[in-house]
Amino acid sequence: MNEAFVGRQPIFNRDLEFIGAELLYRDSRENRANITDASAASTSTVVTAFTEIGIDTLVGKKGVAYVNFAEDMLLSPNTD
């Protein structure tokens, strides 16, 4: 089985209660990203979070997941 990687940046409210996490693209155990294709990085992060690791594992049952998407993914019409 291949290893799956997603970075997490916790997000807290003003009372310092965990409310969610920004999910970050990672392609190795190193705590940094080598991004050459922003759309591919966004897609990889979402697919890995939901299918490989599990969103509940990453943010808990009540947490919210935040993901950065590449601008072209948000602005381009779906052609499929």
Stockholm file with secondary structure:
# STOCKHOLM 1.0

chainA/1-80         MNEAFVGRQPIFNRDLEFIGAELLYRDSRENRANITDASAASTSTVVTAFTEIGIDTLVGKKGVAYVNFAEDMLLSPNTD
#=GR chainA/1-80 SS CCCCCEEEEEEECTTCCEEEEEEEECSSSSSSCCCSCHHHHHHHHHHIIIIIICHHHHHCSSCEEEECCCHHHHHSCCCC
#=GC SS_cons        CCCCCEEEEEEECTTCCEEEEEEEECSSSSSSCCCSCHHHHHHHHHHIIIIIICHHHHHCSSCEEEECCCHHHHHSCCCC
//
